[in-house]
Amino acid sequence: MQRFIFIIIIWTSSVQAQYLNNPSFEGRPTTAVPPSEWIVYGQASSPDTQPGSWQVSKEASHGNSYISMVARGYSIIDSYLWEACFQEFRQPLLSNQTYHYSIDLAFDPHFTADTFSFNNPIQLRVYGLSATMEKELLWTSGKVAHTEWQSYFFELTPTQLTNYLLLEAYYLEMPKYNGNILIDNLQYYPEGYPEEPIFVEEDTVVQSAYYFSVNQDGQIDSINSRSVKNRRTMTFSANEITFTVWDNQSFDGDTISLFLDNKCVLEKHLLTKEKHSFTLQLDSTSANRLTLYAHNVGKIPPNTISLLVSDGTTKKRLVLSSYLTSCSAVDIVIEEE
C-alpha cells in the first residue's frame, strides 16, 4: 500500500509541474491592476483586469474575468512602451523539452484610455525567463484582429531552464502605435492536445499573398507572421527530389500549402489517404527549406502530414505538424558525389 501511494504522489507532481496559478485570469475587474498571481513586467503601465475598464465590455471566454494589455504609440503616459506580465511556473520548463498550451485571444476596437483610442490590432509574444531573468522568445500569436474569442494552440520548446512565463503585448509593425489585446483561458496539456478541442479556424478571406521574413542565415523564419521551426535536416546525393504527401492519420479535412523557401510548390491541397507526389529541382549550393503551412487544423489539431522524400536512390520519411500560428519545416541539403 505504501508503494502504491508513493507512485500516485510522483505522478501528480509530474502532471502539475508546468501549470501556472490563475491561468483563467480571475480577479475583481480593476483598472491598472492585473489578475491575482500575475505580476507587472517592465516600465510600462499595468495591464487591466477586465471587463469594465476603457470601454471594454466583452464577457470572459472562461470564468468571469480576463486580462487586457496595450502597446502604446504617443499617449498621455508611457508613450512608446508596451505592457507585459509574468508568473513563476510551479516547476521550471526543462531545456529542449516541448510543452503544449492554448490561450484565448481577442481584440476590442472600442478600447479607449486617457482620451486616446487603442483601436489597432497587435500581437501577443510569449517569453520564457530563466531564474536570472534572461528572456527567450518562445511563441508569437501574429495579428489578433478578431473581436470574438479564438483559441490558439501553441508549443513551447525552451533552450534554457525556464522558471517564468512572460506574456507581452507588442506591435505588428513600426512605427509604434496604440493597440490592444484581450487574453483569457491559458491551458496546459501535459499529455499533448486533446483529440477534439475548440480550435481556431483560419480567416475566410482568401489568402492572396504570403509574406516572408528571413533570419541572418538567409533561411525563411516566418510566413505571414507565423514562426517557422526546422524539425529536421535531410541530406541527399541528387538534386532532383520527389516529395510525396498524405494525411498522417484518419481523414479530418486538413488543408495545406507547401513552400520551398519562398516559392509555393503545393497550394491549398486537401490531405487524404491517397498519396500525392511532385518532383522539384533543388539547389545544391545551399540548404532548401520545405515549410508546411496550415490553412486549417481539420477536426483533430494540429494539421499533420506524412512526408516521403526521395532522390531516386534514398528515401526518407517523417511527420510534420503545423498550427494556425506556427509552421514546421525540413531543411534539405544536396551533397552531390
Helices and strands as residue ranges (DSSP letters): H 2-16, E 39-40, E 48-50, E 66-71, E 84-93, E 99-106, E 112-113, E 116-117, E 123-129, E 135-140, E 150-156, E 162-170, E 179-189, E 212-214, E 220-223, E 226-236, E 240-247, E 255-260, E 263-270, E 276-281, E 288-294, E 303-310, E 315-322, E 326-334
